[in-house]
Amino acid sequence: MSGPHLILTKPRHAESYSMHTSTIPASDLTPEMLATWREIQRGNPALRNPFFCPEFTQAAALVQEEIHIGIYVDKPLEMVAFLPFKQVKKGKAAAIQFSDYHGLIAPANFSIDGQSLLRAWGLNSFDFRYVPTDQQPFQSSTFEQNDSHVIDLKQFTDSGKESRKLRKLAREVGPVRFESHTTEPAVLQKLIEWKREHCKRTGFEDLLRDRWTRDLLGVLQHTQAKEFSGQLSALYAGDRLVAAHLGLRSATVWHWWFPSYDAELSKYSPGLLMLLKLIEHAQQVGCEEFDFGVGEEGFKQRFATGVVPVGKGSMKGSGWQQSVAHKLWQADRRISQSRFGDRYQSLFHHASN
């Protein structure tokens, strides 16, 4: 594997002087770096999800400041690895917001001391939520594990249980039409409007209240590359938009991400109808997997054929910091599960900062 053309430094704390590192703004990724990134992705099936594609990181960098890439090169072993991250403050980094998967872009057999690598990039900590548990450098800093539910599209067959609602929608509202991708701004705006109304109605956090989050969806709607694309799908009944979904697609995976629907038509289960149309379309275009991300929603359990284990935690730059962080998390966990949970729920968050 040929490495990218980089200005590299020998890290002071590295265990081996064959290890060279650099950090760059995501906007400075060169064509050579991107080619290496994609070659690593193709060679490691665990990186098949679109959130691991460089285009997602580049899109995030267009709407947010301080999106960086940590780069590792071992010249004798011809080994290259990348870590996209957001610089929260000096020495403190976190996974890019809204990414349902993150971690090292590295070969499947990549193994290294994560703390040494972190220090080599000038970081004291890296907070993460959805790193695949098979990524060795993060294993000692993972506090809890969750499952991302997936469908093996080669195994999936639709039972047809929802066909009655589809026929009823067509009969009572209008002929049903599905568009796998639209560039219409009005569809994205309606999706955002529905999503924010749903959050207000149900009491969930409004993830789209900040301008940059809405801008990110707009950038991804218009990102159409060979091995990555944002897919804004629309379901109509006659001329009426019934449901919309903005998801991401890689060469082999379709990822379920931002769905919403017209609440006035909820009796037709428009969100579920959209999901079934998306799964059918993903099969038709040759995707091998449909990924729901982490969550315990009933429909994920109903349709999933497997899971991808992912870890949540915080990697620290030294052993004693790692030990303290883990103990704080355990204490916060115990308190949050007790009758004092509501009052002290953010203990770990504030202490770790």
N, C-alpha and C positions, 0 to 999 in steps of 0.2 A: 504494500500500500504506500503510495507516495504521499508524503505529508504536505501541508500547506506551507506557503512561503511566509514565515513569521520572523519577527524580531523577538527572540526568546531570552529569558534570563535563567540563570542557575539558582534555584531557590535555596536560601540560606539553611532552611530546616529539612531539606530533602535528604532521605536516607541514601540516595544514590545520585552521583553527579551525572548519570546518564539521563536523569529526569530534568527536562526543561519546561518552563511554564511561561504563560503570558495571559493577560486579561485585556480585552478590547471591547469597545462599544459594539453592540450588535450591528449597528449601521456600517461598521468597518469590515464585515465579513467579505472576503475576496472570492472571486469565482473558484479559485483553487481550494479554498477552505470549504466552500459549499459542496464542491465535487467530492472532497474527502468525507465530509459529513454524510452525504447521501450514500457513498460507498459503504460506510460503516453501517448505516441503517439497513441497506439491502442485505448485508452479511449477518445481521443479528435479528432473528425473528421477534425477539422480545421488544424491539423498537419499531414494530410495524404500525403502531397507532399514529394518527396524524399529528398529535400534540408533540411528538418527537421530531417532526419535520422542521427544517430550518425556516420555512415560510411562516410558521406560526410565531416563532421568536421574532422574525423580522416585522411581522404585522404588529406585534405588541410594542416593538421599539418605535413604530411610527406614531403611536398614540400615548406612550408613556416615556418618561425620562428614566435614565439610570438602568436601562436594560443592557446587560453585559454578557460576555462569553468568557468563561475560564477555559484556557486551552492547555493541554498537556501533550508533550511529545517525548517519547523514548526512542531516540535515533537508532541505537543498536538493535532494539527489538522491532523497529519500524511500527511502533504503537502510537496511535493518536486518540485523544479523547476530548470531548467538549462538555462544558456544563453551562447552560443558559441560566441566568439568575437576574433578579432585581436587587440593585444596591439600595438597601433601606436607609442606612447611614454608614459612616465610616466603619469598616470592619464587619458590618452586619449585612447579610444577604438573605434572600428568601426566594422560593420558587416563584415564577411568573404567575401573577394572579389570573384566575379563570382557567388555568391549565389543569385538565383532569389527569394528566400524567406528566411527570418530569423526572429528572435525574441525569445521569451521565450518558452521553452519546458515545458509546465505547463498544469494542468487540465483545462477544459473548464471554470470552475467557478472561476479561480484564479484571485484575486484582491489584489493589494498592491500599496503603494506609490512608484512610480518608482524612484524618486530622493533619497529616503531613501535607497532603494535597491542598487542603483548605488554607493552611498557613502559607503555602507557596504562592497562593493567589492573593495574599494579603488580607485574608478574611479570618474573623474570630468565630463566626457562626453562620450556619445555613439552615433555615427553617423550611421544612417540606411537609407535604400532606399526602402525595400520591406517587411515591417512588416504588417501582416494582421490587418486591422483597428479594428477588434473586440478584439485585445489584449489591455485590459484596461490600463496597466501601461504606454503605449506609446501614448495614445490618446492626452494628453495635450502637448506633444512635437512633434506632427506631423505637418509639415508645408504644405504639399500638398498630394493629393490622386490621385492614378492612378488605372487602372484596369488591372488585369491579365486575359486574355481571356482563357476560358476553353470549352471543349466539353464534354457533358454528353454522354458517349459512348453507353448508353442504348437507347438514342434517335437518335443517328446519323445514317444516311443512305447515302451512296454514290450515287450521281445523275448519275454517269457514264459518265459525260461530257468529262472526260479526257481519256476515253478508246480509242478514235481515235488516240491521240498522242502516247499512249502506243503501239498500233498496228503499227503505223508508225515507231516508234523506233525499234521495233522488226523486221520489214520488211527491214529497210534501214541500220541498224547497226548490229543487231544480236538478238537472243532469249533473252527475258528479264528474269532475275533471281534476286530474292530478298533474302538477308541473314539478319535475324533479329539481329544477333550478330556474330561478327568475332573477333578473337584475333590476326589477322594478323597485324604486325607492319606497313607493307607497306600501308595498307588502312588508318590507322591513319595518317601516314606521308603525304599521298596524300590529306586527308581532311585538314590538317594544311596548306599545300602548297596552296591549292585552296582558303582557307579562307583568308590567308595573301595576296594573289594576288588580291582577290576581294576587300579587304580594300584599297590596293594601287590604284587599278583602279578607285574606287568610291570616294576616299578621306576620307573614314571613318578611325577612330582610329584603329591601329593594336593591337588588344587585346592580340595577341599571340606573341608579340615581345620579351617578357621576358621569359627566360628559364623555370622559375617555372610554368608558365601558361601551357606550353606544357607538362611539367612533370605531372601536375595535370591531364590532359586528359589521359595520359598514365596510371597513377595509377588507375583512374576510369574505364578505359577499362578493367582492370583485376580484378576489385572488383566485386565479385559475392557472395552475401550473401542471406539469405533466404528472407529478407524483403527489400533488397536494392541491386541494381546492376547498373553498367554502361553498356549501350547498344550501341555498335558501329555497326550500320547497314549499309549495302552496297547494292547498286542497280547496276546490271551489264546488259549490252547488249552484248551478246556473251561473249568474254573474257575481254571486255573493262569496266572499272569502270566508271559509269555514274554519280553517286551521292553517298554521304556518310553522315552519321549523327551520332553524339555522343550525346545520351540523357541519362536520368536517370529514373530508375523505382523503385517505392516502391511497397508495397503489392497491392495497388489499383490504383495508378496514374502513367502514362507515361508522362515524361516532355520533351518537345521539347527544345533543347538547342543549339548545334553547328552543323548546317547543311552547306553543300556546294556541289558544283557540277562542272562538266567539262564545262567550259564556251564555248567550241567549239560546244557543243551539246545543247546550250540554246534554240534553236528553238523547241526542244521537251519538254520544261518545266520540266527538270529532277528533280528540287527541289520539284515541286508540285507532281510529280509522286512518289518521295520518301515519301513525307508526306502522301499521300493516302495509300501507302503500310504500313506505320507505324501505321496509324489509324486502318486499317484492322487487322493488326497483334495484336495490343493492345486489340482490341475487342475479338479476338480469344483466347488470353491467360487469359482473365478474368479481365482485367483492367476496372475500372468503369469511369475513367476520363482521358482526354488527356489535358495537360496544356501547353499553348503557352508562358506563362510569359507575362510581360508587353511589350507593343509595339502597334503601330497603323498600322502595315502592313496590306495590303488589304486581304491577305489570312486568317489572324487571324479573321478579322471581318466577312469574308465570312463563315467560318466553325464553329465559336464559337456558343455555345448554352447558354452561361452565362459568368459571370465575378466573380472574387474574388477581392474585393477592398483591396489595399495595400497602406500603408503610407510611406512617406519620411520625415525625419526630423533629429533632434539632441536632445537627452535627456541630460540635464545638471544636475549637482549635487546640484543646489540651485535654488530657485525661481527667484532671480534677474538675474542669468546667463541665465535662460530659457527665461525670458522676453527680455533681450538684444539680444539673438540669434534669437528670432522670429522677432524682429524689423529689425535686419540686413537682415534677409531673405526677409522680405517684401520690404525693400529698394532695395535690389539686384534684386528682381523680377520686380519692377517698372522700374529700370534702364535698365535691360536686354530687356524689351519690348519697350523701347524708342529708338530714333535714335542713342543714345550713347551706345547701348547694347553691341556691339562688343568690345568696349574699356574697359568697366567696368564689363564685364560678370563675372569675378572671384572675385568681391568685397566680397561677402559673404564667399567664400571659404577661402580667405586670412585673413579676419577679424576674422572668427571663429577659426582659428588656432592660 
